[in-house]
Amino acid sequence: MGIILSIVIGCLAGFCAGKLMKGGGFGLIMNLILGLFGGVLGGWLFSFFGIEWGGLLGQLGTAIVGAVVILWVASLLKK
């Protein structure tokens, strides 16, 4: 159940990050995929800085931050 929940959180984070980013990101499917990687990146970034959020909302927040970072970097590379 942990893997499925992580995938759902990553996809939700990608959707939210696409809505937060100016221009809507890269489309729904690509935002969802980038959200999956954003969850991993967000977890790594937060552990690097010693920040720890617990619970489902903490995981979602971490994944959204990571997805926004990935979408931001991807938009820089797209130009």
MMTF fields as JSON, N, C-alpha, C and O atoms, coordinates in Angstrom:
{
  "mmtfVersion": "1.0.0",
  "mmtfProducer": "UNKNOWN",
  "numBonds": 315,
  "numAtoms": 316,
  "numGroups": 79,
  "numChains": 1,
  "numModels": 1,
  "chainsPerModel": [1],
  "groupsPerChain": [79],
  "chainIdList": ["A"],
  "bondAtomList": [4, 2, 8, 6, 12, 10, 16, 14, 20, 18, 24, 22, 28, 26, 32, 30, 36, 34, 40, 38, 44, 42, 48, 46, 52, 50, 56, 54, 60, 58, 64, 62, 68, 66, 72, 70, 76, 74, 80, 78, 84, 82, 88, 86, 92, 90, 96, 94, 100, 98, 104, 102, 108, 106, 112, 110, 116, 114, 120, 118, 124, 122, 128, 126, 132, 130, 136, 134, 140, 138, 144, 142, 148, 146, 152, 150, 156, 154, 160, 158, 164, 162, 168, 166, 172, 170, 176, 174, 180, 178, 184, 182, 188, 186, 192, 190, 196, 194, 200, 198, 204, 202, 208, 206, 212, 210, 216, 214, 220, 218, 224, 222, 228, 226, 232, 230, 236, 234, 240, 238, 244, 242, 248, 246, 252, 250, 256, 254, 260, 258, 264, 262, 268, 266, 272, 270, 276, 274, 280, 278, 284, 282, 288, 286, 292, 290, 296, 294, 300, 298, 304, 302, 308, 306, 312, 310],
  "bondOrderList": [1, 1, 1, 1, 1, 1, 1, 1, 1, 1, 1, 1, 1, 1, 1, 1, 1, 1, 1, 1, 1, 1, 1, 1, 1, 1, 1, 1, 1, 1, 1, 1, 1, 1, 1, 1, 1, 1, 1, 1, 1, 1, 1, 1, 1, 1, 1, 1, 1, 1, 1, 1, 1, 1, 1, 1, 1, 1, 1, 1, 1, 1, 1, 1, 1, 1, 1, 1, 1, 1, 1, 1, 1, 1, 1, 1, 1, 1],
  "groupList": [{"groupName": "MET", "atomNameList": ["N", "CA", "C", "O"], "elementList": ["N", "C", "C", "O"], "formalChargeList": [0, 0, 0, 0], "bondAtomList": [1, 0, 2, 1, 3, 2], "bondOrderList": [1, 1, 2], "singleLetterCode": "M", "chemCompType": "L-PEPTIDE LINKING"}, {"groupName": "GLY", "atomNameList": ["N", "CA", "C", "O"], "elementList": ["N", "C", "C", "O"], "formalChargeList": [0, 0, 0, 0], "bondAtomList": [1, 0, 2, 1, 3, 2], "bondOrderList": [1, 1, 2], "singleLetterCode": "G", "chemCompType": "PEPTIDE LINKING"}, {"groupName": "ILE", "atomNameList": ["N", "CA", "C", "O"], "elementList": ["N", "C", "C", "O"], "formalChargeList": [0, 0, 0, 0], "bondAtomList": [1, 0, 2, 1, 3, 2], "bondOrderList": [1, 1, 2], "singleLetterCode": "I", "chemCompType": "L-PEPTIDE LINKING"}, {"groupName": "LEU", "atomNameList": ["N", "CA", "C", "O"], "elementList": ["N", "C", "C", "O"], "formalChargeList": [0, 0, 0, 0], "bondAtomList": [1, 0, 2, 1, 3, 2], "bondOrderList": [1, 1, 2], "singleLetterCode": "L", "chemCompType": "L-PEPTIDE LINKING"}, {"groupName": "SER", "atomNameList": ["N", "CA", "C", "O"], "elementList": ["N", "C", "C", "O"], "formalChargeList": [0, 0, 0, 0], "bondAtomList": [1, 0, 2, 1, 3, 2], "bondOrderList": [1, 1, 2], "singleLetterCode": "S", "chemCompType": "L-PEPTIDE LINKING"}, {"groupName": "VAL", "atomNameList": ["N", "CA", "C", "O"], "elementList": ["N", "C", "C", "O"], "formalChargeList": [0, 0, 0, 0], "bondAtomList": [1, 0, 2, 1, 3, 2], "bondOrderList": [1, 1, 2], "singleLetterCode": "V", "chemCompType": "L-PEPTIDE LINKING"}, {"groupName": "CYS", "atomNameList": ["N", "CA", "C", "O"], "elementList": ["N", "C", "C", "O"], "formalChargeList": [0, 0, 0, 0], "bondAtomList": [1, 0, 2, 1, 3, 2], "bondOrderList": [1, 1, 2], "singleLetterCode": "C", "chemCompType": "L-PEPTIDE LINKING"}, {"groupName": "ALA", "atomNameList": ["N", "CA", "C", "O"], "elementList": ["N", "C", "C", "O"], "formalChargeList": [0, 0, 0, 0], "bondAtomList": [1, 0, 2, 1, 3, 2], "bondOrderList": [1, 1, 2], "singleLetterCode": "A", "chemCompType": "L-PEPTIDE LINKING"}, {"groupName": "PHE", "atomNameList": ["N", "CA", "C", "O"], "elementList": ["N", "C", "C", "O"], "formalChargeList": [0, 0, 0, 0], "bondAtomList": [1, 0, 2, 1, 3, 2], "bondOrderList": [1, 1, 2], "singleLetterCode": "F", "chemCompType": "L-PEPTIDE LINKING"}, {"groupName": "LYS", "atomNameList": ["N", "CA", "C", "O"], "elementList": ["N", "C", "C", "O"], "formalChargeList": [0, 0, 0, 0], "bondAtomList": [1, 0, 2, 1, 3, 2], "bondOrderList": [1, 1, 2], "singleLetterCode": "K", "chemCompType": "L-PEPTIDE LINKING"}, {"groupName": "ASN", "atomNameList": ["N", "CA", "C", "O"], "elementList": ["N", "C", "C", "O"], "formalChargeList": [0, 0, 0, 0], "bondAtomList": [1, 0, 2, 1, 3, 2], "bondOrderList": [1, 1, 2], "singleLetterCode": "N", "chemCompType": "L-PEPTIDE LINKING"}, {"groupName": "TRP", "atomNameList": ["N", "CA", "C", "O"], "elementList": ["N", "C", "C", "O"], "formalChargeList": [0, 0, 0, 0], "bondAtomList": [1, 0, 2, 1, 3, 2], "bondOrderList": [1, 1, 2], "singleLetterCode": "W", "chemCompType": "L-PEPTIDE LINKING"}, {"groupName": "GLU", "atomNameList": ["N", "CA", "C", "O"], "elementList": ["N", "C", "C", "O"], "formalChargeList": [0, 0, 0, 0], "bondAtomList": [1, 0, 2, 1, 3, 2], "bondOrderList": [1, 1, 2], "singleLetterCode": "E", "chemCompType": "L-PEPTIDE LINKING"}, {"groupName": "GLN", "atomNameList": ["N", "CA", "C", "O"], "elementList": ["N", "C", "C", "O"], "formalChargeList": [0, 0, 0, 0], "bondAtomList": [1, 0, 2, 1, 3, 2], "bondOrderList": [1, 1, 2], "singleLetterCode": "Q", "chemCompType": "L-PEPTIDE LINKING"}, {"groupName": "THR", "atomNameList": ["N", "CA", "C", "O"], "elementList": ["N", "C", "C", "O"], "formalChargeList": [0, 0, 0, 0], "bondAtomList": [1, 0, 2, 1, 3, 2], "bondOrderList": [1, 1, 2], "singleLetterCode": "T", "chemCompType": "L-PEPTIDE LINKING"}],
  "groupTypeList": [0, 1, 2, 2, 3, 4, 2, 5, 2, 1, 6, 3, 7, 1, 8, 6, 7, 1, 9, 3, 0, 9, 1, 1, 1, 8, 1, 3, 2, 0, 10, 3, 2, 3, 1, 3, 8, 1, 1, 5, 3, 1, 1, 11, 3, 8, 4, 8, 8, 1, 2, 12, 11, 1, 1, 3, 3, 1, 13, 3, 1, 14, 7, 2, 5, 1, 7, 5, 5, 2, 3, 11, 5, 7, 4, 3, 3, 9, 9],
  "groupIdList": [1, 2, 3, 4, 5, 6, 7, 8, 9, 10, 11, 12, 13, 14, 15, 16, 17, 18, 19, 20, 21, 22, 23, 24, 25, 26, 27, 28, 29, 30, 31, 32, 33, 34, 35, 36, 37, 38, 39, 40, 41, 42, 43, 44, 45, 46, 47, 48, 49, 50, 51, 52, 53, 54, 55, 56, 57, 58, 59, 60, 61, 62, 63, 64, 65, 66, 67, 68, 69, 70, 71, 72, 73, 74, 75, 76, 77, 78, 79],
  "secStructList": [7, 2, 2, 2, 2, 2, 2, 2, 2, 2, 2, 2, 2, 2, 2, 2, 2, 2, 2, 2, 1, 6, 6, 7, 6, 6, 7, 2, 2, 2, 2, 2, 2, 2, 2, 2, 2, 2, 2, 2, 2, 2, 2, 2, 2, 2, 2, 2, 6, 6, 7, 7, 7, 7, 2, 2, 2, 2, 2, 2, 2, 2, 2, 2, 2, 2, 2, 2, 2, 2, 2, 2, 2, 2, 2, 2, 2, 2, 7],
  "xCoordList": [0.816, 0.0, 0.862, 0.426, 2.075, 2.958, 3.371, 3.43, 3.657, 4.064, 2.906, 3.09, 1.727, 0.559, 0.255, -0.034, 0.318, 0.068, 1.128, 0.809, 2.368, 3.433, 3.195, 3.445, 2.721, 2.425, 1.271, 1.319, 0.242, -0.901, -0.477, -0.873, 0.324, 0.8, 1.667, 1.547, 2.538, 3.383, 2.576, 2.872, 1.561, 0.705, -0.076, -0.206, -0.594, -1.317, -0.386, -0.779, 0.841, 1.826, 2.156, 2.299, 2.275, 2.534, 1.396, 1.622, 0.168, -0.999, -0.991, -1.188, -0.765, -0.74, 0.408, 0.237, 1.567, 2.711, 2.441, 2.84, 1.77, 1.4, 0.472, 0.556, -0.421, -1.335, -0.607, -0.96, 0.404, 1.151, 2.113, 2.354, 2.654, 3.646, 2.959, 1.895, 3.569, 3.05, 3.118, 4.165, 2.037, 1.999, 1.491, 1.311, 1.251, 0.646, 1.589, 1.127, 2.878, 3.811, 3.846, 3.893, 3.823, 4.027, 2.837, 2.988, 1.686, 0.529, 0.293, 1.193, -0.895, -1.306, -0.449, 0.044, -0.263, 0.471, 1.923, 2.44, 2.575, 3.973, 4.102, 5.054, 3.158, 3.185, 3.04, 3.689, 2.186, 2.017, 3.3, 3.689, 3.951, 5.212, 6.293, 7.036, 6.379, 7.37, 7.058, 7.967, 5.788, 5.401, 5.913, 6.267, 5.955, 6.511, 7.985, 8.43, 8.723, 10.14, 10.298, 11.272, 9.345, 9.37, 9.241, 9.838, 8.47, 8.355, 9.694, 10.034, 10.439, 11.765, 12.717, 13.449, 12.7, 13.58, 13.235, 14.131, 11.94, 11.522, 11.961, 12.427, 11.817, 12.284, 13.775, 14.237, 14.529, 15.983, 16.353, 17.202, 15.717, 16.02, 15.696, 16.484, 14.543, 14.156, 15.065, 15.403, 15.47, 16.388, 17.766, 18.459, 18.163, 19.447, 19.481, 20.5, 18.361, 18.28, 17.778, 17.621, 17.526, 17.107, 15.655, 15.281, 14.84, 13.418, 12.651, 12.892, 11.732, 10.975, 9.5, 9.121, 8.673, 7.226, 6.661, 7.04, 5.764, 5.179, 3.757, 3.116, 3.286, 1.901, 1.686, 2.608, 0.453, 0.069, 0.22, 0.705, -0.191, -0.053, 1.409, 1.776, 2.234, 3.659, 4.29, 5.115, 3.899, 4.397, 3.941, 4.71, 2.691, 2.163, 2.882, 3.238, 3.097, 3.822, 5.24, 5.718, 5.906, 7.271, 7.295, 8.16, 6.355, 6.291, 5.958, 6.485, 5.099, 4.76, 5.974, 6.231, 6.727, 7.939, 8.915, 9.467, 9.128, 10.024, 9.535, 10.332, 8.225, 7.666, 7.786, 8.057, 7.589, 7.751, 9.199, 9.453, 10.139, 11.563, 11.85, 12.52, 11.351, 11.587, 10.931, 11.542, 9.7, 9.029, 9.759, 9.841, 10.282, 11.021, 12.304, 12.605, 13.047, 14.276, 13.939, 14.632, 12.881, 12.481, 12.057, 12.323, 11.403, 11.013, 12.229, 12.227, 13.276, 14.512, 15.187, 15.725, 15.161, 15.787, 14.978, 15.529, 13.677, 12.8, 13.049, 12.848, 13.491, 13.678, 14.848, 15.123],
  "yCoordList": [-1.191, 0.0, 1.259, 2.303, 1.176, 2.337, 2.86, 4.074, 1.975, 2.382, 3.058, 4.086, 2.487, 3.056, 4.442, 5.364, 4.595, 5.889, 6.904, 8.071, 6.476, 7.374, 7.834, 8.993, 6.943, 7.301, 8.293, 9.263, 8.055, 8.963, 10.341, 11.358, 10.377, 11.654, 12.371, 13.585, 11.644, 12.251, 12.834, 13.928, 12.108, 12.616, 13.841, 14.806, 13.806, 14.959, 16.162, 17.297, 15.903, 16.979, 17.579, 18.795, 16.74, 17.238, 18.095, 19.117, 17.682, 18.463, 19.823, 20.86, 19.811, 21.067, 21.967, 23.181, 21.384, 22.182, 22.81, 23.948, 22.084, 22.629, 23.812, 24.759, 23.771, 24.886, 26.07, 27.222, 25.789, 26.857, 27.585, 28.783, 26.857, 27.451, 28.329, 27.984, 29.451, 30.349, 29.644, 29.111, 29.637, 28.972, 27.547, 26.922, 27.002, 25.679, 24.513, 23.374, 24.738, 23.626, 23.062, 23.818, 21.736, 21.06, 20.222, 19.35, 20.465, 19.635, 18.639, 18.348, 18.127, 17.292, 16.044, 15.786, 15.276, 14.007, 14.243, 13.557, 15.195, 15.47, 16.019, 15.68, 16.864, 17.367, 16.235, 16.247, 15.255, 14.112, 13.299, 12.866, 13.093, 12.338, 13.102, 12.523, 14.405, 15.215, 15.287, 15.438, 15.18, 15.149, 13.917, 13.981, 12.791, 11.574, 11.766, 11.406, 12.331, 12.603, 13.733, 13.77, 14.638, 15.737, 15.256, 15.831, 14.209, 13.639, 13.132, 13.323, 12.492, 11.993, 13.165, 13.181, 14.141, 15.296, 16.096, 16.528, 16.298, 17.036, 16.351, 17.009, 15.036, 14.285, 14.429, 14.578, 14.385, 14.54, 15.951, 16.123, 16.963, 18.349, 18.621, 19.245, 18.153, 18.416, 17.696, 18.255, 16.471, 15.763, 16.42, 16.426, 16.973, 17.677, 18.891, 19.17, 19.608, 20.784, 20.478, 21.392, 19.217, 18.817, 19.135, 19.213, 19.316, 19.617, 18.302, 17.477, 18.116, 16.874, 17.176, 17.708, 16.841, 16.97, 15.575, 14.68, 15.392, 14.073, 14.006, 15.03, 12.813, 12.6, 12.734, 13.003, 12.54, 12.576, 13.979, 14.133, 14.996, 16.368, 16.79, 17.552, 16.3, 16.581, 15.967, 16.595, 14.732, 14.083, 14.821, 14.993, 15.26, 15.993, 17.329, 17.713, 18.034, 19.312, 19.147, 19.938, 18.121, 17.835, 17.527, 18.018, 16.721, 16.361, 17.572, 17.698, 18.46, 19.66, 20.557, 21.087, 20.735, 21.557, 20.965, 21.689, 19.66, 19.01, 19.118, 19.329, 18.976, 19.069, 20.49, 20.675, 21.489, 22.875, 23.129, 23.795, 22.602, 22.765, 22.105, 22.693, 20.897, 20.191, 20.926, 21.062, 21.402, 22.144, 23.444, 23.854, 24.085, 25.327, 25.053, 25.773, 24.023, 23.683, 23.248, 23.631, 22.454, 21.996, 23.181, 23.184, 24.186, 25.358, 26.164, 26.783, 26.173, 26.86, 26.154, 26.801, 24.824, 24.044, 24.092, 23.929, 24.316, 24.36, 25.584, 25.548, 26.683, 27.946, 27.932, 28.929],
  "zCoordList": [0.0, 0.0, 0.0, -0.484, 0.534, 0.613, -0.754, -0.955, -1.693, -3.034, -3.757, -4.409, -3.643, -4.319, -3.764, -4.526, -2.443, -1.83, -2.256, -2.487, -2.361, -2.819, -4.257, -4.587, -5.099, -6.491, -6.548, -7.305, -5.756, -5.724, -5.22, -5.789, -4.161, -3.622, -4.645, -4.812, -5.332, -6.357, -7.501, -7.98, -7.939, -9.022, -8.576, -9.329, -7.364, -6.826, -6.684, -6.955, -6.26, -6.142, -7.505, -7.629, -8.521, -9.875, -10.385, -11.034, -10.093, -10.492, -9.783, -10.418, -8.475, -7.702, -8.153, -8.268, -8.406, -8.851, -10.206, -10.453, -11.084, -12.391, -12.257, -13.038, -11.271, -11.028, -10.393, -10.642, -9.577, -8.91, -9.839, -9.687, -10.793, -11.697, -12.73, -13.245, -13.023, -14.049, -15.397, -15.764, -16.123, -17.42, -17.352, -18.398, -16.161, -16.037, -16.23, -16.288, -16.333, -16.458, -17.861, -18.831, -17.984, -19.256, -19.708, -20.565, -19.161, -19.477, -18.365, -17.577, -18.305, -17.181, -17.015, -15.918, -18.063, -17.955, -17.551, -16.669, -18.182, -17.853, -16.437, -15.734, -16.002, -14.633, -13.622, -12.576, -13.932, -13.035, -12.94, -11.855, -14.07, -14.081, -13.334, -12.542, -13.586, -12.872, -11.38, -10.564, -11.019, -9.614, -8.9, -7.723, -9.602, -9.014, -8.665, -7.575, -9.594, -9.328, -8.309, -7.557, -8.293, -7.33, -5.9, -4.99, -5.698, -4.361, -3.846, -2.679, -4.715, -4.341, -4.093, -3.103, -4.998, -4.853, -3.603, -2.877, -3.345, -2.163, -0.884, 0.047, -0.829, 0.333, 0.548, 1.679, -0.543, -0.44, 0.01, 0.884, -0.588, -0.221, 1.239, 1.95, 1.683, 3.064, 4.043, 5.087, 3.734, 4.626, 4.62, 5.638, 3.473, 3.371, 4.299, 4.931, 4.374, 5.224, 6.635, 7.445, 6.935, 8.263, 8.585, 9.755, 7.561, 7.752, 7.682, 6.801, 8.613, 8.63, 8.847, 9.89, 7.875, 7.987, 8.097, 7.342, 9.026, 9.203, 8.681, 8.44, 8.515, 8.107, 6.616, 5.846, 6.242, 4.834, 4.248, 3.127, 4.996, 4.506, 4.402, 3.507, 5.308, 5.223, 3.991, 3.327, 3.687, 2.478, 1.241, 0.296, 1.24, 0.092, -0.066, -1.18, 1.036, 0.979, 0.473, -0.341, 0.957, 0.509, -0.98, -1.705, -1.431, -2.847, -3.711, -4.816, -3.233, -4.0, -4.138, -5.219, -3.057, -3.133, -4.143, -4.972, -4.078, -5.031, -6.462, -7.376, -6.668, -8.016, -8.563, -9.75, -7.712, -8.158, -8.571, -9.575, -7.803, -8.152, -9.498, -10.347, -9.695, -10.957, -12.123, -13.183, -11.948, -13.017, -13.323, -14.481, -12.308, -12.505, -13.309, -14.261, -12.927, -13.655, -15.081, -16.023, -15.245, -16.574, -17.449, -18.651, -16.858, -17.657, -18.064, -19.129, -17.238, -17.627, -18.785, -19.683, -18.769, -19.83, -21.128, -22.216, -21.004, -22.169, -23.022, -24.236, -22.393, -23.111, -24.023, -24.69]
}
